[in-house]
Amino acid sequence: MRIISVSGFKDSGKSTLCRALLERLAERGLKVGYVKRTQEFVGSGADTDSGAACAMGADALLWGDGSFRYESAAKDANLATPYEVAARFFPDADAVLLEGGKDLALPKIWVLREGEEKPDYPGIFALYDRRGTGDGAAVYGGGELDRLASDLAEKIAPDQRSTRVYAGGREMPLKGFIADFVGGAIMGMLRSLKGLEPGGVRVYIRDRDYFS
């Protein structure tokens, strides 16, 4: 899984670019998750049902008309890495767009404000200038969203492995034959169970030290 940060200063147009890229990447057959990074507290207040549940150490799910919202009692959320977040919430995605996080050590598309030069932040591999024109390489102008999406899609080509394994909050780099072996072994044992539906199967293993 690839995590791409879409970063820039306030009011540069990060959200607009994220929406445009999400639409175009989906059209190219990619499954992409989206994370909006903010410094604000985003959980429900303690005077709400879900907020009270989180305060007691329980995760909560708000189930509404045609939508869900998950809230976690993660007191260590500020210590989480982007890879831990992606592994937990987007394990099946080809890539995750993370809006914000300019200080994070991630590959970045930097959204320029008017008159701004490339800043000194880690990982910037592309610049997007919605008011300007591109250079045919790493600078993309406002009329080059399709070129940017196509170049990005090449970087995050769909993962064809049959199985993904996450450990310690990160995806393990399994070779194809290892992924097939792990998936085949698990499916071979599960096929005898009643009620097993065809399609994707998720297996969760509790965090115990099996390998000591």
C-alpha positions as CSV (number, residue, x, y, z in Angstrom):
1,M,0.0,0.0,0.0
2,R,1.2,3.5,-0.9
3,I,0.5,6.5,1.3
4,I,0.7,9.8,-0.6
5,S,0.4,13.1,1.3
6,V,-1.3,16.1,-0.3
7,S,0.2,19.0,1.6
8,G,0.4,22.8,1.5
9,F,-0.3,25.8,3.6
10,K,-3.7,27.0,4.6
11,D,-6.2,27.7,1.8
12,S,-3.9,26.4,-0.9
13,G,-6.5,24.1,-2.3
14,K,-5.5,20.7,-0.7
15,S,-9.1,19.5,-0.3
16,T,-10.1,20.4,-3.8
17,L,-7.1,18.6,-5.2
18,C,-7.8,15.5,-3.1
19,R,-11.4,15.3,-4.3
20,A,-10.2,15.6,-7.9
21,L,-7.6,12.9,-7.5
22,L,-9.9,10.5,-5.7
23,E,-12.4,10.7,-8.5
24,R,-9.8,10.2,-11.3
25,L,-8.0,7.4,-9.5
26,A,-11.2,5.6,-9.0
27,E,-11.9,6.0,-12.7
28,R,-8.6,4.2,-13.3
29,G,-9.6,1.2,-11.3
30,L,-7.7,2.0,-8.1
31,K,-9.2,1.6,-4.6
32,V,-8.0,4.7,-2.6
33,G,-8.7,5.6,1.0
34,Y,-8.7,9.2,2.3
35,V,-7.4,10.6,5.6
36,K,-7.7,14.3,6.5
37,R,-5.0,15.2,9.0
38,T,-6.0,18.0,11.4
39,Q,-4.7,19.4,14.7
40,E,-8.2,19.6,16.1
41,F,-9.9,17.1,18.3
42,V,-12.4,15.2,16.1
43,G,-14.2,12.9,18.6
44,S,-17.6,13.5,20.0
45,G,-17.9,15.4,23.3
46,A,-18.2,13.7,26.6
47,D,-21.9,14.8,26.8
48,T,-22.8,12.5,23.8
49,D,-23.4,8.8,23.9
50,S,-20.4,7.9,21.7
51,G,-18.2,10.4,23.5
52,A,-19.2,8.8,26.9
53,A,-18.5,5.3,25.5
54,C,-15.0,6.4,24.3
55,A,-14.3,8.0,27.7
56,M,-14.9,4.5,29.3
57,G,-12.4,2.9,26.9
58,A,-14.9,1.5,24.3
59,D,-14.7,2.2,20.6
60,A,-18.0,3.6,19.2
61,L,-19.8,3.4,15.9
62,L,-22.5,5.9,14.9
63,W,-24.9,4.1,12.5
64,G,-27.0,6.5,10.5
65,D,-29.0,6.6,7.3
66,G,-26.7,5.4,4.6
67,S,-23.5,6.1,6.6
68,F,-21.2,5.0,9.5
69,R,-18.8,7.0,11.6
70,Y,-16.3,5.2,13.7
71,E,-14.8,6.8,16.8
72,S,-11.9,5.2,18.7
73,A,-10.9,5.6,22.3
74,A,-7.3,6.0,21.1
75,K,-5.6,8.0,23.8
76,D,-2.3,7.5,21.9
77,A,-3.6,8.7,18.6
78,N,-0.9,11.4,18.4
79,L,1.7,8.7,18.5
80,A,0.2,6.7,15.7
81,T,2.0,6.6,12.4
82,P,0.3,7.0,9.0
83,Y,1.1,3.4,8.2
84,E,-0.6,2.2,11.4
85,V,-3.7,4.2,10.5
86,A,-3.8,3.0,7.0
87,A,-3.3,-0.7,8.0
88,R,-6.2,-0.5,10.5
89,F,-8.7,1.4,8.4
90,F,-7.8,0.8,4.8
91,P,-6.2,-2.7,4.6
92,D,-7.7,-3.4,1.2
93,A,-6.8,-0.1,-0.5
94,D,-4.2,0.3,-3.2
95,A,-3.2,3.6,-1.8
96,V,-4.3,6.3,0.8
97,L,-4.3,10.0,0.2
98,L,-3.5,11.8,3.4
99,E,-4.5,15.5,3.3
100,G,-2.1,17.6,5.4
101,G,0.8,16.2,7.3
102,K,3.4,18.5,5.8
103,D,6.0,17.5,8.5
104,L,5.4,13.8,8.0
105,A,8.1,11.7,6.2
106,L,5.8,10.7,3.4
107,P,6.0,11.2,-0.4
108,K,4.2,14.5,-1.0
109,I,2.3,16.4,-3.6
110,W,2.7,20.0,-2.6
111,V,-0.1,22.4,-3.4
112,L,1.4,25.9,-4.1
113,R,-0.3,29.1,-3.1
114,E,0.0,32.1,-5.5
115,G,3.6,33.2,-5.9
116,E,5.0,30.4,-3.6
117,E,8.2,28.6,-4.3
118,K,8.8,25.0,-3.4
119,P,9.3,24.8,0.4
120,D,11.8,22.8,2.3
121,Y,9.6,19.8,3.5
122,P,10.6,16.2,3.3
123,G,9.4,13.9,0.5
124,I,8.0,16.4,-2.1
125,F,8.0,14.7,-5.5
126,A,5.4,16.9,-7.3
127,L,4.1,20.5,-7.2
128,Y,0.6,21.4,-8.1
129,D,-0.1,25.1,-9.1
130,R,-3.7,25.5,-9.8
131,R,-3.2,29.0,-11.2
132,G,-0.1,28.2,-13.3
133,T,1.1,25.9,-16.0
134,G,3.1,22.7,-15.7
135,D,6.6,22.0,-16.9
136,G,5.9,18.6,-18.4
137,A,7.6,16.9,-15.5
138,A,7.2,17.4,-11.7
139,V,5.2,20.6,-11.8
140,Y,1.5,20.3,-12.7
141,G,-0.7,23.2,-13.7
142,G,-4.4,23.7,-13.0
143,G,-5.4,22.2,-16.3
144,E,-3.2,19.1,-15.8
145,L,-5.3,17.1,-13.3
146,D,-5.5,14.2,-15.7
147,R,-1.8,14.1,-16.2
148,L,-1.2,14.2,-12.4
149,A,-3.7,11.4,-11.8
150,S,-2.2,9.2,-14.5
151,D,1.4,9.7,-13.2
152,L,0.1,9.0,-9.7
153,A,-1.7,5.9,-10.8
154,E,1.5,4.5,-12.2
155,K,3.2,5.0,-8.8
156,I,0.4,3.1,-7.0
157,A,-0.3,0.3,-9.5
158,P,-2.9,-2.2,-8.0
159,D,-1.4,-4.8,-5.8
160,Q,-2.0,-8.2,-7.4
161,R,-0.9,-10.3,-4.5
162,S,-3.5,-12.7,-3.2
163,T,-2.9,-12.0,0.5
164,R,-1.8,-9.1,2.6
165,V,-0.3,-9.4,6.1
166,Y,0.0,-6.5,8.6
167,A,2.1,-6.7,11.7
168,G,3.1,-4.0,14.1
169,G,1.0,-1.5,12.3
170,R,2.8,-2.0,8.9
171,E,2.3,-4.1,5.9
172,M,4.8,-7.0,5.6
173,P,6.6,-7.0,2.2
174,L,5.5,-10.5,1.1
175,K,6.7,-11.9,-2.2
176,G,4.0,-13.2,-4.5
177,F,4.6,-16.9,-3.8
178,I,4.7,-16.3,0.0
179,A,1.4,-14.4,-0.2
180,D,-0.1,-17.2,-2.2
181,F,1.2,-19.8,0.3
182,V,-0.2,-17.9,3.4
183,G,-3.5,-17.3,1.7
184,G,-3.8,-20.8,0.4
185,A,-3.0,-22.4,3.8
186,I,-5.6,-20.3,5.6
187,M,-8.3,-20.8,2.9
188,G,-7.5,-24.5,2.9
189,M,-8.3,-24.7,6.6
190,L,-11.4,-22.5,6.4
191,R,-13.1,-24.3,3.4
192,S,-14.4,-26.9,5.8
193,L,-16.3,-24.4,7.8
194,K,-20.0,-24.0,7.2
195,G,-21.3,-20.6,6.0
196,L,-18.0,-19.5,4.4
197,E,-19.0,-17.2,1.6
198,P,-16.9,-16.8,-1.6
199,G,-14.9,-13.6,-2.0
200,G,-12.6,-11.7,0.3
201,V,-11.9,-13.3,3.7
202,R,-10.6,-11.3,6.7
203,V,-8.7,-13.0,9.5
204,Y,-7.7,-11.2,12.6
205,I,-5.0,-12.6,14.9
206,R,-4.8,-11.3,18.4
207,D,-1.5,-9.6,19.3
208,R,0.3,-12.5,21.1
209,D,3.9,-13.4,21.0
210,Y,3.7,-16.6,19.0
211,F,7.2,-16.4,17.7
212,S,9.3,-16.0,20.8
